[in-house]
């Protein structure tokens, strides 16, 4: 796993990071990691669950015409 060192960080920035980490109930290191991961995440990446939820919302008011005049299929006899 990669590691980096940040030199020359002001005391004010360090205090702000510590306060932000405490507000999120995690260590300062974990907070910095979360900030970096968020800043470098791909923009516009569509997640499957989000896409399916959006499709469901769009189709929510639509009624589908499903033909009901067919008899149900007979089950396969595997004996």
C-alpha angles and dihedrals in degrees: 000000000000123000132194135192121215113207127190096030109161120241089240092055091046091051091048091051091049091049092048091049091051090050089055093044096242140105122275089248091052090048092052089048091052091049092050093046091050092047093051099041114122112266117236096012108160117217117212095233092051091048093050091047090051092050090049092051092049092049094043096100096039122102116210120216103227114181109238100178095094122096114241115266118258115248118250115259106228096178 
